[in-house]
Amino acid sequence: MVFSRFRKGLTRTRNRISNAMRRLGGDTSAADTIEALEEVLYTADVGPLATELLEEAEGQLKKGNLAKAGEMPTWLRGRLLDVCKGPEGEPLPMEAIDGPCVVLVVGVNGSGKTTSIAKLIHWLRGQNKSVLVAACDTFRAAAVEQLSIWCERTGVEVIKGQQGADPAAIAHDAAAAAKARNVDVLLVDTAGRLHTQKNLMAELEKVSRVIGRQIDGAPHHTVLVLDATTGQNAVQQARQFGETVPLTGVFLTKLDGTAKGGATLSIGHQLGLPVLFVGLGEGMDDIEVFEPEEFLDAILEPRSAEAEA
């Protein structure tokens, strides 16, 4: 079941805050409850949202809106659900798109972008969509080769060039091929690092423009791949990319490898971006559409790892 995969994938985050969650749910004083809440929020790395929630919780207790401290876990879950943004409906809607749906995949090197593309291919194929891939990350050594291997494994064709080739030219050829072959989805890999951040963002803008000239309205979706283990740094990356290209949402990778899963909440709170997909392992089938309620249930369960086993 999906929920059990979320639970397993978020074990490190849950175990890290489990003691504080047990304290938070106990029959304690208001001061002890706020202290436990503070430990939960800062340990889970929810960022600036922590200060906002702490102030609000203190106010709720003083006003008597929370009859007793033991009601805090339920209140916390409700407030986090307010800011935890997932996709509204399908994560990558295509119904209104005439022709190939173009999905631009962006993110810094090391975020798991190549593996995430393989997972997106697997997910799209599961939705009975035909897929073509454009290997436009021509600046990183072996990037095209790695992507080609994944495409071979998943049974899709990749449009590529030599290392150092113009990414926009490859994007142009891939868009033309996607139209000619009448594929459902064109996935466009992009560079994760050039000589400067300014060059990287300029290259993304160029690729986006070239594709838009080939296919009306393209790119239709831009998915930002973020490494969950980087915590609040992932939020800063999202902000930088969002200033260059309009982002549809986030593919959060390596969620199973971090104790800072609370940073997921900051993406919606600070940037207004939904988390569309999460990676919960290394396999191409280790992809799930993000479900806020299941995510919160998985990290806020106060039981220890021993109780789970």
Backbone hydrogen bonds in HBPLUS format (Angstrom, degrees):
<---DONOR---> <-ACCEPTOR-->    atom                        ^
c    i                          cat <-CA-CA->   ^        H-A-AA   ^      H-
h    n   atom  resd res      DA  || num        DHA   H-A  angle D-A-AA Bond
n    s   type  num  typ     dist DA aas  dist angle  dist       angle   num
A0005-ARG N   A0001-MET O   3.20 MM   4  6.55 146.7  2.32 144.5 153.8     1
A0005-ARG N   A0002-VAL O   2.98 MM   3  5.09 120.8  2.34  98.2 113.8     2
A0006-PHE N   A0002-VAL O   2.92 MM   4  6.30 153.5  1.99 155.0 163.0     3
A0007-ARG N   A0003-PHE O   2.90 MM   4  6.21 161.0  1.94 151.8 156.9     4
A0008-LYS N   A0004-SER O   2.95 MM   4  6.14 161.1  1.98 144.4 149.2     5
A0009-GLY N   A0005-ARG O   2.84 MM   4  5.91 162.9  1.87 147.7 153.2     6
A0010-LEU N   A0006-PHE O   2.91 MM   4  5.99 138.3  2.09 147.4 157.4     7
A0011-THR N   A0008-LYS O   3.36 MM   3  5.34 162.1  2.40 110.3 109.5     8
A0014-ARG N   A0010-LEU O   2.96 MM   4  6.14 171.6  1.96 161.7 164.6     9
A0015-ASN N   A0011-THR O   2.80 MM   4  5.88 165.8  1.82 155.1 159.1    10
A0016-ARG N   A0012-ARG O   3.08 MM   4  6.09 148.9  2.18 138.1 146.3    11
A0017-ILE N   A0013-THR O   3.26 MM   4  6.57 145.3  2.39 147.3 154.8    12
A0018-SER N   A0014-ARG O   2.95 MM   4  5.74 111.8  2.43 142.1 159.1    13
A0021-MET N   A0017-ILE O   2.95 MM   4  6.18 150.5  2.04 153.0 162.4    14
A0022-ARG N   A0018-SER O   2.99 MM   4  6.27 151.2  2.08 149.0 155.9    15
A0023-ARG N   A0019-ASN O   3.07 MM   4  6.39 158.1  2.12 147.0 152.8    16
A0024-LEU N   A0020-ALA O   2.83 MM   4  5.99 151.7  1.91 144.0 152.6    17
A0025-GLY N   A0021-MET O   3.09 MM   4  6.26 141.5  2.24 140.5 148.8    18
A0026-GLY N   A0023-ARG O   3.10 MM   3  5.18 161.5  2.14 105.5 111.1    19
A0033-THR N   A0029-SER O   2.93 MM   4  6.13 150.2  2.02 146.5 155.6    20
A0034-ILE N   A0030-ALA O   2.97 MM   4  6.23 158.7  2.01 151.7 156.1    21
A0035-GLU N   A0031-ALA O   3.05 MM   4  6.27 153.2  2.13 142.7 150.5    22
A0036-ALA N   A0032-ASP O   2.91 MM   4  6.14 154.9  1.97 145.6 151.8    23
A0037-LEU N   A0033-THR O   2.86 MM   4  6.09 155.5  1.92 148.1 155.5    24
A0038-GLU N   A0034-ILE O   2.86 MM   4  6.05 155.8  1.92 146.0 152.4    25
A0039-GLU N   A0035-GLU O   3.06 MM   4  6.33 151.9  2.15 141.6 148.9    26
A0040-VAL N   A0036-ALA O   2.98 MM   4  6.28 156.8  2.03 148.7 154.6    27
A0041-LEU N   A0037-LEU O   2.99 MM   4  6.24 169.4  2.00 157.1 158.6    28
A0042-TYR N   A0038-GLU O   2.99 MM   4  6.07 171.9  2.00 154.2 156.8    29
A0043-THR N   A0039-GLU O   2.97 MM   4  5.71 153.2  2.05 139.9 148.2    30
A0044-ALA N   A0040-VAL O   3.07 MM   4  6.08 151.6  2.15 141.6 148.8    31
A0046-VAL N   A0041-LEU O   3.31 MM   5  5.86 163.1  2.34 159.9 163.7    32
A0045-ASP N   A0042-TYR O   3.22 MM   3  4.99 148.6  2.32  92.8 102.1    33
A0262-GLY N   A0044-ALA O   2.89 MM 218  4.64 121.3  2.24 141.3 149.2    34
A0050-ALA N   A0047-GLY O   2.96 MM   3  5.93 163.6  1.99 130.7 133.8    35
A0053-LEU N   A0049-LEU O   2.97 MM   4  6.21 162.2  2.00 156.4 160.8    36
A0054-LEU N   A0050-ALA O   2.91 MM   4  6.08 159.3  1.96 154.7 160.5    37
A0055-GLU N   A0051-THR O   3.09 MM   4  6.26 166.6  2.11 152.1 154.9    38
A0056-GLU N   A0052-GLU O   3.11 MM   4  6.28 156.5  2.17 143.0 149.9    39
A0057-ALA N   A0053-LEU O   2.83 MM   4  5.97 156.8  1.88 148.8 155.2    40
A0058-GLU N   A0054-LEU O   3.01 MM   4  6.21 161.8  2.04 151.5 155.7    41
A0059-GLY N   A0055-GLU O   3.15 MM   4  6.33 156.4  2.20 142.4 148.7    42
A0060-GLN N   A0056-GLU O   2.94 MM   4  6.22 153.3  2.01 148.2 155.5    43
A0061-LEU N   A0057-ALA O   3.01 MM   4  6.26 156.0  2.07 151.1 156.7    44
A0062-LYS N   A0058-GLU O   3.00 MM   4  6.21 162.7  2.03 150.4 155.1    45
A0063-LYS N   A0059-GLY O   2.97 MM   4  6.07 155.0  2.03 147.4 154.1    46
A0065-ASN N   A0060-GLN O   2.98 MM   5  5.15 130.4  2.23 155.4 161.2    47
A0064-GLY N   A0061-LEU O   3.18 MM   3  5.11 144.7  2.31  95.3 105.8    48
A0071-GLU N   A0068-LYS O   3.07 MM   3  5.87 168.8  2.08 122.9 126.5    49
A0072-MET N   A0069-ALA O   2.99 MM   3  5.63 167.4  2.01 124.4 127.4    50
A0075-TRP N   A0071-GLU O   3.16 MM   4  6.45 162.2  2.20 153.3 158.9    51
A0076-LEU N   A0072-MET O   2.76 MM   4  5.92 164.5  1.78 162.2 166.2    52
A0077-ARG N   A0073-PRO O   2.98 MM   4  6.17 162.7  2.01 147.6 151.8    53
A0078-GLY N   A0074-THR O   3.12 MM   4  6.32 159.4  2.16 145.9 151.3    54
A0079-ARG N   A0075-TRP O   2.99 MM   4  6.28 158.2  2.04 153.1 158.8    55
A0080-LEU N   A0076-LEU O   2.89 MM   4  6.08 162.3  1.92 156.3 161.3    56
A0081-LEU N   A0077-ARG O   2.93 MM   4  6.05 147.5  2.04 143.4 152.4    57
A0082-ASP N   A0078-GLY O   3.21 MM   4  6.48 137.1  2.41 135.6 145.9    58
A0082-ASP N   A0079-ARG O   3.12 MM   3  5.11 127.5  2.41  92.7 106.3    59
A0083-VAL N   A0080-LEU O   3.15 MM   3  5.35 133.1  2.39  99.4 110.9    60
A0084-CYS N   A0080-LEU O   2.88 MM   4  5.89 127.7  2.15 145.9 161.0    61
A0275-VAL N   A0085-LYS O   2.98 MM 190  6.29 167.0  2.00 146.9 143.3    62
A0097-ILE N   A0094-MET O   3.06 MM   3  5.38 165.3  2.09 117.6 121.5    63
A0101-CYS N   A0184-ASP O   2.80 MM  83  6.05 176.6  1.80 146.0 146.7    64
A0186-LEU N   A0101-CYS O   2.83 MM  85  6.11 160.5  1.87 147.9 152.8    65
A0220-HIS N   A0102-VAL O   2.95 MM 118  5.42 127.9  2.23 132.1 146.6    66
A0221-HIS N   A0102-VAL O   3.20 MM 119  6.55 156.5  2.26 159.8 160.7    67
A0103-VAL N   A0186-LEU O   2.86 MM  83  6.14 167.8  1.87 160.0 163.4    68
A0188-VAL N   A0103-VAL O   2.90 MM  85  6.14 167.5  1.92 159.0 158.9    69
A0104-LEU N   A0221-HIS O   2.83 MM 117  6.23 156.0  1.88 161.7 159.5    70
A0223-VAL N   A0104-LEU O   2.79 MM 119  6.19 151.9  1.87 167.0 175.5    71
A0105-VAL N   A0188-VAL O   2.91 MM  83  5.85 170.1  1.92 159.2 156.7    72
A0106-VAL N   A0223-VAL O   2.96 MM 117  6.25 163.7  1.99 153.7 159.0    73
A0225-VAL N   A0106-VAL O   2.81 MM 119  6.15 169.8  1.82 163.9 165.2    74
A0111-SER N   A0108-VAL O   3.21 MM   3  5.82 151.5  2.30 138.8 138.7    75
A0116-SER N   A0112-GLY O   2.93 MM   4  6.02 150.0  2.02 146.8 156.3    76
A0117-ILE N   A0113-LYS O   2.95 MM   4  6.25 145.4  2.07 148.2 156.8    77
A0118-ALA N   A0114-THR O   3.20 MM   4  6.59 154.3  2.27 145.3 151.7    78
A0119-LYS N   A0115-THR O   3.00 MM   4  6.35 149.4  2.10 144.0 152.8    79
A0120-LEU N   A0116-SER O   2.81 MM   4  6.11 150.6  1.90 146.0 154.5    80
A0121-ILE N   A0117-ILE O   2.85 MM   4  6.15 155.8  1.91 151.1 157.5    81
A0122-HIS N   A0118-ALA O   3.01 MM   4  6.29 162.0  2.04 145.5 150.1    82
A0123-TRP N   A0119-LYS O   2.87 MM   4  6.14 158.9  1.91 148.6 154.5    83
A0124-LEU N   A0120-LEU O   2.81 MM   4  5.96 166.8  1.82 154.3 157.9    84
A0125-ARG N   A0121-ILE O   2.85 MM   4  6.02 160.7  1.89 154.5 159.9    85
A0126-GLY N   A0122-HIS O   3.04 MM   4  6.23 142.3  2.18 137.7 148.0    86
A0126-GLY N   A0123-TRP O   3.08 MM   3  5.00 119.9  2.46  91.4 106.8    87
A0127-GLN N   A0123-TRP O   3.12 MM   4  6.51 120.6  2.49 134.1 149.5    88
A0127-GLN N   A0124-LEU O   2.90 MM   3  4.93 139.0  2.07  96.7 109.4    89
A0129-LYS N   A0124-LEU O   3.07 MM   5  5.46 156.3  2.13 141.7 144.3    90
A0128-ASN N   A0125-ARG O   3.01 MM   3  4.95 152.0  2.09 107.0 109.1    91
A0185-VAL N   A0130-SER O   2.99 MM  55  6.28 151.2  2.07 155.7 164.9    92
A0132-LEU N   A0185-VAL O   2.93 MM  53  6.36 150.7  2.02 159.1 168.0    93
A0187-LEU N   A0132-LEU O   2.86 MM  55  6.27 158.6  1.91 163.5 166.6    94
A0133-VAL N   A0157-GLU O   3.13 MM  24  6.39 158.8  2.18 152.9 158.7    95
A0159-ILE N   A0133-VAL O   2.75 MM  26  6.15 163.1  1.77 164.7 168.4    96
A0134-ALA N   A0187-LEU O   2.80 MM  53  6.18 158.6  1.84 162.1 166.0    97
A0189-ASP N   A0134-ALA O   2.93 MM  55  6.03 159.2  1.97 165.2 169.0    98
A0135-ALA N   A0159-ILE O   2.90 MM  24  6.08 173.2  1.91 166.6 168.7    99
A0136-CYS N   A0189-ASP O   3.23 MM  53  5.31 133.7  2.46 119.8 127.1   100
A0164-GLY N   A0138-THR O   2.72 MM  26  5.06 150.9  1.80 128.3 137.4   101
A0143-ALA N   A0140-ARG O   3.15 MM   3  5.48 166.2  2.17 128.4 129.4   102
A0146-GLN N   A0142-ALA O   2.88 MM   4  6.03 163.5  1.91 152.7 156.5   103
A0147-LEU N   A0143-ALA O   3.01 MM   4  6.21 162.7  2.04 149.3 154.1   104
A0148-SER N   A0144-VAL O   2.87 MM   4  5.99 153.9  1.94 145.6 153.3   105
A0149-ILE N   A0145-GLU O   3.03 MM   4  6.30 151.0  2.12 147.9 154.8   106
A0150-TRP N   A0146-GLN O   3.18 MM   4  6.52 159.8  2.22 147.8 152.3   107
A0151-CYS N   A0147-LEU O   2.91 MM   4  6.18 155.8  1.96 149.9 157.2   108
A0152-GLU N   A0148-SER O   2.92 MM   4  6.15 152.1  2.00 145.7 152.9   109
A0153-ARG N   A0149-ILE O   3.00 MM   4  6.29 154.6  2.07 146.5 153.4   110
A0154-THR N   A0150-TRP O   2.94 MM   4  6.18 147.9  2.04 146.7 155.4   111
A0155-GLY N   A0151-CYS O   2.83 MM   4  5.86 113.7  2.27 136.5 152.3   112
A0156-VAL N   A0151-CYS O   2.96 MM   5  5.19 163.2  1.99 144.9 148.0   113
A0155-GLY N   A0152-GLU O   3.31 MM   3  5.04 147.6  2.42  91.7 101.0   114
A0165-ALA N   A0162-GLN O   2.99 MM   3  5.44 154.3  2.06 137.8 136.6   115
A0169-ALA N   A0166-ASP O   3.11 MM   3  5.38 125.9  2.42 104.4 117.4   116
A0170-ILE N   A0166-ASP O   3.29 MM   4  6.69 155.0  2.36 152.0 158.6   117
A0171-ALA N   A0167-PRO O   2.90 MM   4  6.17 156.6  1.95 150.0 157.3   118
A0172-HIS N   A0168-ALA O   2.89 MM   4  6.09 150.2  1.98 142.8 150.8   119
A0173-ASP N   A0169-ALA O   3.05 MM   4  6.34 162.2  2.08 147.4 151.0   120
A0174-ALA N   A0170-ILE O   2.87 MM   4  6.06 157.5  1.92 150.6 157.4   121
A0175-ALA N   A0171-ALA O   2.92 MM   4  6.07 157.2  1.97 147.8 153.5   122
A0176-ALA N   A0172-HIS O   3.06 MM   4  6.32 158.8  2.10 148.4 154.1   123
A0177-ALA N   A0173-ASP O   2.93 MM   4  6.15 155.5  1.99 145.3 152.3   124
A0178-ALA N   A0174-ALA O   2.82 MM   4  6.02 154.7  1.89 148.3 155.4   125
A0179-LYS N   A0175-ALA O   3.11 MM   4  6.35 154.9  2.18 146.1 151.5   126
A0180-ALA N   A0176-ALA O   2.99 MM   4  6.19 165.5  2.01 149.0 153.4   127
A0181-ARG N   A0177-ALA O   2.89 MM   4  5.96 153.4  1.96 150.5 156.7   128
A0183-VAL N   A0178-ALA O   3.21 MM   5  5.47 154.9  2.28 146.7 153.2   129
A0182-ASN N   A0179-LYS O   3.20 MM   3  5.03 149.4  2.30  96.5 105.7   130
A0200-LEU N   A0196-THR O   3.08 MM   4  6.43 157.8  2.13 151.0 157.1   131
A0201-MET N   A0197-GLN O   3.04 MM   4  6.28 167.1  2.05 153.2 155.4   132
A0202-ALA N   A0198-LYS O   3.00 MM   4  6.16 152.9  2.07 144.7 152.6   133
A0203-GLU N   A0199-ASN O   2.94 MM   4  6.13 151.3  2.02 146.6 154.0   134
A0204-LEU N   A0200-LEU O   3.05 MM   4  6.37 153.8  2.12 148.8 155.9   135
A0205-GLU N   A0201-MET O   3.05 MM   4  6.29 159.0  2.09 146.2 151.4   136
A0206-LYS N   A0202-ALA O   3.02 MM   4  6.25 152.9  2.09 143.4 150.7   137
A0207-VAL N   A0203-GLU O   2.97 MM   4  6.23 166.6  1.99 155.1 157.4   138
A0208-SER N   A0204-LEU O   2.97 MM   4  6.13 163.4  2.00 149.9 154.9   139
A0209-ARG N   A0205-GLU O   2.96 MM   4  6.18 156.5  2.01 147.3 153.4   140
A0210-VAL N   A0206-LYS O   2.99 MM   4  6.21 165.3  2.01 156.5 159.8   141
A0211-ILE N   A0207-VAL O   3.07 MM   4  6.26 164.9  2.10 153.5 157.0   142
A0212-GLY N   A0208-SER O   3.05 MM   4  6.18 154.7  2.11 143.9 151.3   143
A0213-ARG N   A0209-ARG O   3.10 MM   4  6.43 135.2  2.31 144.4 155.4   144
A0213-ARG N   A0210-VAL O   3.25 MM   3  5.32 133.9  2.47  95.5 107.2   145
A0214-GLN N   A0211-ILE O   3.00 MM   3  5.18 131.9  2.24 100.9 114.2   146
A0215-ILE N   A0211-ILE O   2.92 MM   4  6.13 162.7  1.95 163.3 167.8   147
A0218-ALA N   A0215-ILE O   3.08 MM   3  5.56 165.0  2.10 135.5 136.6   148
A0248-THR N   A0222-THR O   2.83 MM  26  5.20 163.4  1.85 140.2 145.7   149
A0224-LEU N   A0249-GLY O   3.02 MM  25  6.34 169.4  2.04 157.9 158.0   150
A0251-PHE N   A0224-LEU O   2.82 MM  27  5.98 161.7  1.85 143.1 147.0   151
A0226-LEU N   A0251-PHE O   2.97 MM  25  6.26 160.9  2.00 153.2 157.9   152
A0253-THR N   A0226-LEU O   2.78 MM  27  6.02 168.8  1.79 168.0 171.5   153
A0230-THR N   A0227-ASP O   3.12 MM   3  5.86 166.8  2.14 121.1 125.2   154
A0228-ALA N   A0253-THR O   2.91 MM  25  5.74 165.4  1.93 146.6 151.4   155
A0231-GLY N   A0228-ALA O   3.25 MM   3  5.79 169.3  2.26 116.2 118.9   156
A0233-ASN N   A0230-THR O   3.16 MM   3  5.47 147.5  2.27 140.5 133.7   157
A0234-ALA N   A0231-GLY O   3.04 MM   3  5.75 147.1  2.15 116.9 124.6   158
A0235-VAL N   A0232-GLN O   3.05 MM   3  5.22 129.5  2.31  99.3 112.0   159
A0236-GLN N   A0232-GLN O   3.38 MM   4  6.84 150.4  2.48 145.1 151.9   160
A0237-GLN N   A0233-ASN O   3.05 MM   4  6.39 153.7  2.12 148.6 155.7   161
A0238-ALA N   A0234-ALA O   3.00 MM   4  6.24 157.2  2.05 145.3 151.2   162
A0239-ARG N   A0235-VAL O   3.05 MM   4  6.33 151.2  2.14 144.2 151.7   163
A0240-GLN N   A0236-GLN O   3.10 MM   4  6.38 158.0  2.15 148.2 153.2   164
A0241-PHE N   A0237-GLN O   3.01 MM   4  6.29 169.1  2.02 160.5 162.3   165
A0242-GLY N   A0238-ALA O   2.94 MM   4  5.94 155.7  2.00 144.3 151.9   166
A0243-GLU N   A0239-ARG O   3.20 MM   4  6.39 128.2  2.49 138.3 149.4   167
A0243-GLU N   A0240-GLN O   3.28 MM   3  5.38 142.1  2.44  97.0 107.1   168
A0244-THR N   A0241-PHE O   2.95 MM   3  5.34 154.5  2.01 110.3 118.6   169
A0245-VAL N   A0241-PHE O   3.05 MM   4  6.31 168.9  2.06 170.8 171.3   170
A0250-VAL N   A0274-PRO O   3.01 MM  24  6.40 150.6  2.10 150.3 158.8   171
A0276-LEU N   A0250-VAL O   2.77 MM  26  5.52 149.3  1.86 143.2 153.7   172
A0277-PHE N   A0250-VAL O   3.37 MM  27  6.80 159.8  2.41 142.7 148.3   173
A0252-LEU N   A0277-PHE O   2.92 MM  25  6.26 159.5  1.97 153.7 148.3   174
A0279-GLY N   A0252-LEU O   2.77 MM  27  6.16 152.7  1.85 154.9 155.3   175
A0257-GLY N   A0254-LYS O   2.93 MM   3  5.21 157.0  1.98 107.5 115.1   176
A0255-LEU N   A0279-GLY O   3.29 MM  24  6.17 146.6  2.40 162.4 169.0   177
A0263-ALA N   A0260-LYS O   3.05 MM   3  6.04 173.5  2.06 130.1 131.9   178
A0264-THR N   A0261-GLY O   3.09 MM   3  5.83 161.9  2.12 118.6 123.5   179
A0265-LEU N   A0262-GLY O   2.95 MM   3  5.57 144.3  2.07 115.1 123.1   180
A0266-SER N   A0263-ALA O   3.02 MM   3  5.18 130.9  2.27 100.6 113.6   181
A0269-HIS N   A0265-LEU O   3.13 MM   4  6.30 164.2  2.16 148.4 153.4   182
A0270-GLN N   A0266-SER O   2.78 MM   4  5.56 170.2  1.78 147.0 150.5   183
A0271-LEU N   A0267-ILE O   3.10 MM   4  5.50 146.2  2.21 127.6 137.7   184
A0272-GLY N   A0268-GLY O   3.00 MM   4  4.45 137.0  2.20 110.3 119.0   185
A0290-PHE N   A0276-LEU O   2.95 MM  14  5.43 168.0  1.96 125.2 129.1   186
A0278-VAL N   A0288-GLU O   2.92 MM  10  5.49 150.1  2.01 153.8 163.1   187
A0288-GLU N   A0278-VAL O   3.10 MM  10  5.49 154.5  2.16 152.0 159.1   188
A0280-LEU N   A0286-ASP O   3.18 MM   6  5.35 157.3  2.23 127.9 134.9   189
A0286-ASP N   A0283-GLY O   3.03 MM   3  5.22 163.4  2.06 110.3 114.6   190
A0295-PHE N   A0291-GLU O   2.92 MM   4  6.09 157.9  1.97 159.7 167.1   191
A0296-LEU N   A0292-PRO O   2.93 MM   4  6.16 164.7  1.95 155.8 158.5   192
A0297-ASP N   A0293-GLU O   2.97 MM   4  6.14 160.8  2.01 148.0 153.7   193
A0298-ALA N   A0294-GLU O   2.99 MM   4  6.07 146.9  2.10 140.2 149.0   194
A0299-ILE N   A0295-PHE O   3.13 MM   4  6.48 141.2  2.28 146.4 156.0   195
A0300-LEU N   A0296-LEU O   2.94 MM   4  5.85 153.5  2.02 153.4 159.7   196
A0307-ALA N   A0304-SER O   3.13 MM   3  5.23 120.6  2.50  95.4 109.5   197
A0308-GLU N   A0304-SER O   3.15 MM   4  6.53 147.6  2.26 144.6 153.4   198
A0309-ALA N   A0305-ALA O   3.05 MM   4  6.34 154.2  2.12 147.8 154.1   199
